[in-house]
Amino acid sequence: MSNFRAVATVTATLQNVLQSAVQADVPGATVTVVRPGEDNSANLPTTGLNLYLYQVTQLPHRLNDDLPTRAADGTAVQRPVAPVELYYLMSCYGDDRSLEPQRVLGSAFAFLHAQPLLTRAQIQAAIADPSRTFLAAADLADAADLVRLTSINLTLDELSRLWTVFLQTHYVLSIVFKASPVLLERALTPRPALPTRGVQLVALPLHTPRIDAVLADAGAGAPILAGGAIALVGAALQGDATSVEIDGAAVAPTSVAEDRIVLALPPGLGAGPHAVQVRQGVAVGTSGPRPAFASGLAGFVVQPAITRTGGNPDIAVTNVQGSGANPRSATVTIGVAPVVGIAQTATLEVLSGQTVVQRALAAPLAAPAGQLVFALTGMAAGSYLLRVRVDGAASPLDLDAGGVPVGPQATIP
């Protein structure tokens, strides 16, 4: 970073380095830094070149390098830095009969192409020049970024429009180049940062946990039910400090191994889809584990279950309408666990064998409840299997030894 003298320092340094280069190639050539106009033509070189800074613009890709510079109360937290680039018109003068302007241009262009950076030594030499005492406090030589010089290719139309800025001035052989970056800052005193009490570093290989499957702890074929336990199967699951989150809430695991984590489902977890994630912390000093690694999200479904009392499913068929060979209508009340929230969608599937013969939507709930009411219509008398779905998650059916569904059942008389 540099103070406000940086712009003038760049111009002075350019004048110095070009003076040495051009004079060595074209004896008697000089370099000036004045406005190219007829009113001050006495200051222009007879043989040589003139540098004129005609435009200053900000560097858009570096405007946000220092953000934020101030706190919410307006206090400076670091010095604001203005990144700019400087555009120079380099005009060549001399006797056209001996091609002096062209020789001067060739010398300057070749030098800038061969040495496109202003070195710290060159900047320091320009600042130390006794004829430039106004640059004594310049600090461009201490800037982290060196100033780079780049030629700008202008068309004849663009160059002629540039020269129209200088009224009553005859065009001479010219080129344009820019110098950047120049980082300007004011000598503000920002709010001091909090002191560092200590430095603690830990080096370890990349260790990303991975969840391959979420299963019921009772076995791969068992349903995941509320109040039960699940097993996370994967790789790299054990770290310095391993935790598990279900739907963003922390759940303490009961056992942790490299390829398997077991945990009990927390109370109040509703039926339906959920997301689980493994997080690992790294022990750093005595301040406790720091968050370091996390697995991707893995999904699992908590299935609702039809509750039982004395081994019998809590299913009641009431308000049966119809008789004989006529279709029946009835109200079916079913106890379910976990309780169903008012925002959840619950449906009843009535099965004959493995075929769904009717679906019914539960009556709206005024509050979370463990009992659902369904209205059935157009049913033939008989016994049916019942399955409840909550947010798409189905209650398990009772299977016989051959895997054929046998319950829970309800009879419509």
C-alpha positions in Angstrom: 0.0 0.0 0.0 1.2 3.5 -0.7 0.4 7.1 0.3 -1.0 9.8 -2.0 2.5 10.5 -3.5 2.4 7.1 -5.3 0.9 8.5 -8.5 3.6 11.2 -8.8 6.3 8.7 -7.8 5.3 6.4 -10.7 5.6 9.3 -13.2 8.9 10.4 -11.8 10.3 6.9 -11.9 9.2 6.4 -15.5 10.9 9.7 -16.4 14.1 8.5 -14.8 14.3 5.0 -16.4 13.3 6.2 -19.8 15.7 9.1 -19.7 18.6 6.6 -19.2 17.4 4.2 -21.9 16.5 6.7 -24.6 19.6 8.9 -24.1 21.8 5.9 -24.5 20.2 5.1 -27.9 19.5 8.6 -29.2 22.2 11.0 -28.0 20.8 14.3 -26.7 17.3 12.9 -26.2 15.4 14.0 -23.1 12.2 13.0 -21.3 9.7 15.5 -20.0 6.4 15.2 -18.1 4.3 18.2 -19.2 1.0 18.6 -21.0 1.4 18.4 -24.8 0.1 21.8 -25.8 1.3 24.8 -27.8 1.1 27.1 -24.7 4.0 25.2 -23.0 5.8 24.0 -26.1 9.0 25.6 -24.6 8.9 22.8 -22.0 8.6 20.0 -24.5 11.8 18.3 -25.6 13.5 19.2 -28.9 14.6 15.6 -29.3 13.1 13.0 -27.0 9.7 12.1 -25.6 7.1 13.5 -23.3 5.1 11.5 -20.7 1.6 12.8 -19.9 -0.7 11.1 -17.4 -4.1 11.7 -19.0 -6.4 9.2 -17.2 -6.7 7.4 -13.8 -9.2 4.6 -13.3 -10.0 2.1 -10.6 -9.2 -1.6 -10.9 -12.6 -3.3 -10.7 -11.3 -6.7 -9.9 -9.5 -5.4 -6.8 -12.1 -3.1 -5.4 -13.2 -5.6 -2.7 -9.8 -6.8 -1.6 -9.9 -4.8 1.6 -13.5 -5.4 2.6 -14.8 -4.8 5.2 -13.0 -1.6 6.1 -15.3 -0.4 8.8 -17.4 -1.9 11.5 -21.2 -1.3 11.9 -20.6 1.7 14.1 -18.3 3.3 11.4 -15.0 2.5 13.2 -12.2 1.7 10.8 -11.1 -1.9 11.2 -8.4 -1.6 8.4 -7.1 1.0 6.1 -9.3 1.4 2.9 -7.2 0.9 -0.2 -8.0 2.4 -3.6 -6.6 0.3 -6.4 -5.9 2.4 -9.5 -4.2 2.2 -12.9 -2.5 5.1 -14.6 -2.8 5.8 -18.4 0.1 7.6 -20.0 0.4 9.3 -23.4 4.0 9.0 -24.6 4.7 11.5 -27.5 7.9 11.5 -29.5 9.7 14.7 -30.7 12.7 15.4 -32.9 13.8 16.0 -36.5 11.7 14.0 -38.8 14.3 14.3 -41.5 16.7 12.1 -39.4 13.8 10.0 -38.1 14.5 11.1 -34.5 10.9 10.6 -33.3 10.8 7.1 -34.6 14.2 6.2 -33.1 13.1 7.6 -29.8 9.8 5.6 -30.0 11.6 2.4 -30.8 14.0 2.8 -28.0 11.3 3.5 -25.4 9.0 0.8 -26.6 11.7 -1.8 -26.6 12.9 -0.8 -23.2 9.4 -1.0 -21.7 8.7 -4.4 -23.3 12.0 -5.8 -22.0 11.6 -4.4 -18.5 7.8 -4.1 -17.8 8.2 -3.6 -14.0 9.3 -0.7 -12.0 11.8 -2.2 -9.5 12.1 -1.0 -5.9 15.7 0.3 -6.7 14.4 2.4 -9.5 11.6 3.9 -7.3 14.0 4.6 -4.5 16.4 6.4 -6.9 13.6 8.6 -8.1 12.5 9.5 -4.5 16.1 10.2 -3.5 16.6 12.7 -6.4 17.4 16.1 -4.7 15.3 17.9 -7.4 12.2 16.1 -6.2 12.0 16.9 -2.5 8.2 16.7 -2.7 8.6 12.9 -3.0 10.8 12.5 0.0 8.0 10.8 2.1 6.8 8.6 -0.8 6.6 4.9 0.2 5.8 3.3 -3.2 9.0 1.2 -3.0 7.6 -0.6 0.1 4.4 -1.7 -1.7 3.7 -5.4 -1.9 2.8 -5.3 -5.6 5.3 -4.0 -8.2 3.9 -1.6 -10.8 3.6 -3.3 -14.2 3.7 -1.4 -17.5 1.5 -2.6 -20.4 1.1 -1.1 -23.8 -2.4 -0.2 -25.0 -3.3 -0.7 -28.7 -5.5 2.2 -29.8 -6.9 2.5 -33.3 -6.2 5.6 -35.3 -9.7 6.8 -34.6 -9.3 6.3 -30.8 -5.9 8.0 -30.9 -7.2 11.0 -32.8 -10.0 11.5 -30.4 -7.6 11.4 -27.5 -5.5 14.2 -29.1 -8.6 16.3 -29.6 -8.6 16.8 -25.8 -5.5 19.0 -26.3 -6.9 22.0 -28.0 -4.8 23.8 -30.6 -2.2 21.0 -30.4 -0.6 19.3 -33.4 -0.4 15.5 -33.4 2.9 13.9 -33.0 4.0 10.2 -33.1 2.5 8.7 -29.9 1.7 5.5 -28.1 -0.4 4.8 -24.9 0.5 2.5 -22.1 -0.8 1.9 -18.5 0.9 1.4 -15.2 -0.9 -0.8 -12.6 -1.6 -1.6 -9.9 -1.1 1.4 -7.8 -2.6 1.0 -4.4 -3.5 4.2 -2.6 -4.4 4.5 1.1 -4.8 7.2 3.7 -2.9 7.1 7.0 -5.8 6.1 9.1 -5.4 4.4 12.5 -7.8 1.4 12.5 -9.2 -0.2 15.6 -6.5 -2.6 16.9 -7.3 -6.3 16.6 -7.8 -8.5 19.6 -4.5 -9.9 20.8 -3.6 -13.5 20.0 -3.3 -15.6 23.2 -1.7 -18.6 21.6 -1.3 -20.5 18.4 -2.5 -24.1 18.2 -2.0 -26.1 15.0 -3.0 -29.7 14.1 -1.9 -31.5 10.9 -3.8 -34.5 9.8 -4.8 -36.3 6.6 -8.2 -35.6 4.9 -10.7 -37.7 6.8 -14.2 -37.4 5.3 -16.9 -39.6 6.8 -19.2 -41.4 4.5 -22.7 -42.9 5.1 -23.5 -45.7 2.7 -26.8 -47.0 4.3 -29.2 -46.3 7.2 -30.7 -49.4 8.7 -32.7 -50.5 11.6 -30.4 -51.7 14.3 -32.5 -54.8 14.6 -31.5 -56.0 11.2 -31.5 -55.1 7.5 -35.1 -56.3 6.9 -36.6 -54.7 10.1 -38.6 -51.5 9.8 -37.3 -48.3 11.4 -39.9 -47.4 14.0 -40.2 -44.5 16.4 -38.4 -45.2 19.7 -36.1 -47.7 18.1 -32.5 -47.6 17.1 -30.8 -47.1 13.8 -27.3 -48.0 12.5 -25.3 -45.9 10.1 -23.1 -48.0 7.9 -20.3 -46.5 6.0 -16.6 -45.6 6.2 -14.3 -43.3 8.2 -17.1 -42.7 10.7 -14.9 -42.6 13.8 -13.0 -39.4 14.6 -11.5 -37.5 17.6 -15.0 -36.3 18.4 -17.9 -37.8 16.5 -21.5 -36.5 16.7 -24.7 -37.2 14.7 -27.4 -34.9 13.7 -30.9 -35.8 12.7 -32.8 -33.0 10.9 -30.1 -30.7 12.2 -30.6 -31.6 15.9 -27.7 -33.3 17.7 -28.3 -36.9 18.8 -25.8 -38.8 21.0 -24.7 -42.1 19.5 -24.6 -45.2 21.7 -21.6 -46.7 19.9 -19.1 -45.5 17.3 -16.9 -47.6 15.1 -15.0 -46.9 11.9 -17.7 -48.5 9.7 -20.8 -48.4 12.0 -22.6 -45.9 14.3 -25.6 -47.0 16.4 -27.9 -44.4 18.0 -31.4 -44.4 19.4 -34.0 -42.3 17.7 -34.9 -39.2 19.8 -38.3 -38.9 21.3 -40.8 -36.9 19.3 -39.4 -37.9 15.9 -42.4 -38.1 13.6 -43.2 -40.7 11.0 -41.9 -39.9 7.5 -38.6 -39.0 5.8 -35.7 -37.6 7.8 -32.0 -36.7 7.1 -29.0 -37.8 9.2 -25.4 -36.5 9.1 -22.2 -37.4 10.8 -19.9 -34.6 12.0 -16.4 -35.0 13.4 -14.3 -32.6 15.4 -10.5 -32.4 15.8 -8.9 -32.0 19.2 -6.9 -28.8 19.3 -4.9 -28.2 22.5 -7.0 -27.9 25.7 -9.9 -25.9 24.2 -11.9 -28.9 23.1 -12.6 -30.3 19.6 -13.1 -28.0 16.7 -15.5 -28.8 13.8 -13.6 -30.2 10.9 -15.3 -32.9 8.8 -18.9 -33.8 7.9 -20.5 -36.5 5.8 -23.2 -35.9 3.2 -26.8 -36.0 4.2 -28.3 -39.5 4.2 -32.1 -40.1 4.2 -34.1 -42.6 6.1 -37.8 -43.1 6.8 -39.5 -43.7 10.2 -42.5 -45.9 9.6 -45.7 -45.4 11.5 -47.0 -48.4 13.5 -50.6 -49.4 14.3 -50.6 -49.6 18.1 -51.7 -52.7 20.0 -53.5 -53.3 23.3 -53.1 -56.8 24.8 -51.6 -58.0 21.5 -54.6 -56.8 19.5 -54.3 -53.9 17.0 -56.1 -50.8 18.1 -58.6 -50.8 15.2 -62.3 -50.0 15.7 -65.0 -50.3 12.9 -68.1 -48.3 13.8 -71.1 -46.7 12.1 -71.5 -49.5 9.6 -74.2 -48.8 7.0 -75.6 -51.4 4.6 -76.7 -55.0 4.8 -77.0 -58.2 2.8 -75.2 -58.0 -0.6 -75.2 -54.2 -0.6 -71.9 -52.3 -0.3 -71.1 -51.1 3.2 -69.9 -47.7 4.5 -68.1 -47.5 7.9 -65.9 -45.4 10.1 -62.5 -46.9 11.0 -60.6 -45.5 14.0 -57.0 -46.6 14.2 -54.3 -46.0 16.9 -50.9 -45.1 15.5 -47.5 -44.3 16.8 -45.8 -41.9 16.8 -48.4 -39.2 17.1 -49.4 -37.6 13.8 -48.9 -33.8 13.4 -51.6 -31.5 12.1 -49.4 -30.6 9.1 -48.8 -34.3 8.2 -50.8 -36.2 5.6 -52.2 -39.6 6.8 -54.0 -42.1 4.5 -55.5 -45.6 5.1 -54.9 -48.4 2.6 -57.5 -51.2 2.6 -56.0 -54.4 1.2 -57.5 -57.6 0.0 -54.5 -60.0 -0.1 -51.8 -57.7 -1.5 -54.2 -55.6 -3.6 -55.2 -52.1 -2.4 -59.0 -51.9 -2.8 -59.6 -48.5 -1.3 -57.6 -45.5 0.0 -59.1 -43.0 2.4 -57.8 -39.7 3.8 -57.8 -39.2 7.6 -60.1 -36.7 9.1 -58.4 -33.3 9.8 -56.7 -33.0 13.1 -57.1 -30.0 15.5 -53.9 -31.1 17.4 -51.3 -33.8 17.1 -53.0 -37.1 17.9 -52.2 -40.8 18.1 -55.6 -41.8 16.8 -56.8 -41.4 13.2 -60.4 -41.6 11.9 -61.2 -42.7 8.3 -64.5 -42.9 6.4 -64.9 -45.9 4.1 -67.6 -46.2 1.4 -68.6 -48.8 -1.1 -67.0 -51.7 0.7 -68.1 -55.3 0.5 -68.5 -57.1 3.8 -65.5 -59.1 4.8 -62.1 -59.0 6.5 -59.3 -56.7 5.2 -55.7 -55.9 5.9 -55.1 -52.3 6.9 -52.0 -50.2 6.3 -51.5 -46.6 7.4 -49.3 -44.1 5.5 -48.0 -40.9 7.1 -46.2 -38.5 4.8 -45.7 -41.5 2.5 -44.2 -43.8 5.1 -46.2 -47.1 5.4 -46.9 -49.0 8.6 -45.5 -52.6 8.5 -47.7 -55.6 7.9 -47.6 -58.7 9.9 -46.2 -61.6 7.9 -46.5 -65.4 8.4 -43.5 -67.7 8.1 -43.9 -67.7 4.3 -43.8 -63.9 4.1 -47.5 -63.5 3.3 -49.3 -60.6 5.0 -51.8 -61.7 7.6 -52.4 -58.6 9.7 -53.4 -56.2 11.1 -57.0 -57.0 10.1 -60.4 -55.4 10.4 -63.8 -57.0 9.6 -66.6 -55.1 8.1 -69.8 -57.0 8.9 
